[in-house]
Amino acid sequence: MKRPEFDDFRELFLECIKGDDHIEPLLYSKMQWLSLGDEQYRREILETLNKKLQKKYGVEFAINRRLLGVVGPVESAVIQTFHELSTINIMTRINAKIIVRRRKQTN
């Protein structure tokens, strides 16, 4: 399980924002996260992102109230979501190592 690098993650995140076709996707990063739409729309963005991450990298993150309600620009939501993904990835790797050690100890 390998998580994406931040720039790849950011690009995927911005691709998931379905907005006005006349707006350059990179401009979304400067818009306010809460102004993109209601909570359901923001959830759809994060769910779409999770599906892309699962398909491309085999990783995902938990969609929670904190991510849905990030106050600040979309860029802040990108950073906080990447942090969430990174934390889960680290925890998964640590747990895998613990399981391997326990198996070695019992054999």
C-alpha positions in Angstrom: 0.0 0.0 0.0 1.7 3.2 -1.2 0.1 6.6 -0.7 0.4 9.2 -3.4 2.9 12.1 -3.2 1.2 15.4 -2.1 1.3 17.0 -5.6 -0.4 13.9 -7.1 -3.0 13.9 -4.3 -3.7 17.6 -4.7 -4.2 17.2 -8.5 -6.7 14.3 -7.9 -8.5 16.3 -5.2 -9.0 19.3 -7.5 -10.1 17.0 -10.4 -12.9 15.8 -8.1 -14.4 19.3 -7.8 -17.2 19.4 -10.5 -17.7 23.1 -11.0 -18.0 25.6 -13.7 -16.2 24.4 -16.8 -14.9 27.9 -17.4 -12.9 27.9 -14.1 -9.4 26.6 -14.2 -9.2 23.7 -11.7 -6.2 25.3 -9.9 -8.3 28.3 -9.1 -10.5 26.1 -6.9 -7.6 25.8 -4.5 -8.0 29.5 -3.6 -11.8 29.4 -3.2 -13.4 28.8 0.2 -14.1 25.1 0.9 -17.4 25.8 2.5 -18.5 28.1 -0.4 -18.2 25.3 -3.0 -21.5 23.9 -2.0 -23.4 22.3 0.8 -22.1 19.5 3.1 -23.5 16.8 0.7 -21.6 18.2 -2.2 -18.4 18.4 -0.2 -19.0 14.7 0.9 -19.4 13.8 -2.8 -16.1 15.4 -3.6 -14.4 13.4 -0.8 -16.1 10.2 -1.8 -15.1 10.6 -5.4 -11.5 11.3 -4.3 -11.6 8.2 -2.1 -12.7 6.0 -5.0 -9.9 7.4 -7.2 -7.3 6.8 -4.4 -8.6 3.3 -3.8 -8.4 2.4 -7.5 -5.0 4.0 -8.2 -3.1 3.5 -5.0 -5.2 1.0 -2.9 -5.5 3.6 0.0 -8.4 5.6 1.4 -9.2 7.9 4.3 -12.1 8.4 6.6 -14.6 11.1 5.6 -15.5 12.9 8.8 -17.1 16.1 10.1 -13.7 17.8 10.5 -12.9 17.3 6.8 -16.4 18.3 5.7 -16.3 21.5 7.7 -12.8 22.8 7.1 -12.9 26.6 7.4 -10.6 28.2 4.9 -9.6 27.7 1.3 -9.9 24.5 -0.6 -6.1 24.3 -0.3 -6.6 23.8 3.5 -9.1 21.0 2.8 -6.5 19.4 0.5 -3.8 19.6 3.1 -6.0 18.3 6.0 -7.3 15.5 3.9 -3.8 14.5 2.8 -2.7 14.6 6.5 -5.7 12.3 7.3 -4.6 9.9 4.5 -1.0 10.0 5.6 -1.9 9.3 9.3 -4.0 6.3 8.3 -1.2 5.0 6.0 1.4 5.3 8.8 -1.0 3.5 11.3 -1.6 0.7 8.8 2.1 0.2 8.3 2.8 0.2 12.0 0.0 -2.3 12.6 1.3 -4.6 9.9 4.8 -4.6 11.5 3.3 -5.4 14.9 1.4 -8.3 13.5 4.5 -9.7 11.8 6.4 -9.4 15.1 3.7 -11.2 17.1 3.6 -14.0 14.5 7.3 -14.5 14.8 7.1 -14.5 18.6 4.4 -17.2 18.7 6.2 -19.5 16.2 
